[in-house]
Amino acid sequence: MTKNVELPIAVPVSTQQTSVREIYRMHSPLPTETQAMELSDYFRVIRTRWVWIFLAAAIGVALSFGITSMMTPVYKSKASLFIQVDSPGDTSYARSQFALQRVGSYPQLIGDPALITQVAREIGGGIDFQTVKASLTAVNPSETVLVSVTAEADDPRQAADLANTAAVVLASNIEKLENVNPKVLTVTAELSVRATPPVDPISPRKSLNLVLGLVAGLSLGLLLAIFVDRIDPRILRAKDTERIVKLPVLGTVSKEHRRTDRSSRSKANGYRQLISHVLLANDGHLPQRILVLSANDETEFDGEQLASALASMGKKAVLVYGDGHDQPSQSAGLVDAGVTEVLTGGASLNTAVLIRDEIPMGVLRAGTERPALRNFDVVAQLEPLITELEAVYDVVIIMTTTNAEPLDGAAVALHCDCVLVTAKMRKTTYGKLNEIVEDLSAVRVGATGLVLTGNRSAGGRRWSIR
């Protein structure tokens, strides 16, 4: 139950033009710093903003696939030379050690300009010197008498031809250099493993690029989701709202666009469930003064449906509109006079309240004139007005917003024993709700709970008191 605490604060006459909210904030400043995100906030962002993450991941994979498809594939092929040493005057061990010592210097011959020119000439096909030089490499695997010649090209067959041709030319050059005195030492370089056209290119690596694109997209999507959540933190889930705003969600009521018997029953049931949850939150007692404080003009809370639900319980309610911008039009059959005219003495309460016998209920509009009273004068006259209504009606329902005319929500909250804050799914932001909670805290009033409005599909589930 919302409790009104009497504050021993003296309000000087010179500050009577200042709003009630500002006076109380002078004595009770509220913290406004932004809190850092916790781990649970990141999980909330993933749950509620997963569409952004999915789209970013899909775009990352698509871009990676597109870029990879436009890249020229590179194929790699390898041929191996086996080095043998024959020396009639040495033992087999000595010959093998000599081969191991000499073979380490053979890969350097692959960069010989004469060798590269000969390879380019034998390959033909218009391949130039620089292309052959850039594509050929040679290595000596450790502790072996092998020389591996590797060639890279954008065509698998050309890569194999380059590797085989370069290996044969390299073998010929090695033998020319070493076989100066064949009677003493003979070195033979034999093409032991011929290069074959490779099946798959070494680059681009499509699978790796797609994975990298996916990871980059997911990372960017998460950052984008966090950014969107920061600049546009709209209510998407009731559970998150309870944790962030620290208000229990008492229920949800939907705005039915199709007028059918089924939709009307569903809408009425939503308000009946709301009353049940209000009773549970109020220790089983029905509040006599209920303030419905809307976060914005698009909350779509139907006060007449709430009054109708109370009427089904045998309670007669009066609906008071405190915001001149959010009230029924005169075409609805309501009288012109309202709260403004009653407070200024321009009309009596009996003539301003329209009686709806079919529900039954009463309706008091905000009025048509601009308030001619100061804020504190309105607050002072509001209690007698509510008391006079309570003499006729079981429940007084006041619907207004913050900074409204003639009845400001924070000022009205001082006179009510139940404050329901309403917000619309996917429209109201957490920042707006926090502002309302701060406005109520500034006048030492706590909200009873939060009512979410919108279609049932937006809420995702029914809410109950926890």
Secondary structure, 3 states (H helix, E strand, C coil): CCCCCCCCCCCCHHHCCCCHHHHHHHHCCCCCCCCCCCHHHHHHHHHHCHHHHHHHHHHHHHHHHHHHHHCCCEEEEEEEEEEEEECCCCCHHHHHHHHHHHHCCHHHHHHCHHHHHHHHHHHCCCCCHHHHHHHEEEECCCCCCEEEEEEEECCHHHHHHHHHHHHHHHHHHHHHHHCCCCCCCEEEEEEEECCCCCCCCCECCHHHHHHHHHHHHHHHHHHHHHHHHHHCCECCCHHHHHHHHCCCEEEEECCCCCCCHHHHHHHHHHHHHHHHHHHHHCCCCCCCEEEEEECCCCCCCCHHHHHHHHHCCCCCEEEEECECCCCCCHHHCCCCCCHHHHHHCCCCHHHHCEEECCCCEEEECCCCCCCCCCHHHHHHHHHHHHHHHHCCCCEEEEEEECCCCECCHHHHHCCCCEEEEEEECCCCEHHHHHHHHHHHHHCCCCCCEEEEECCHHHHCCCCCCC
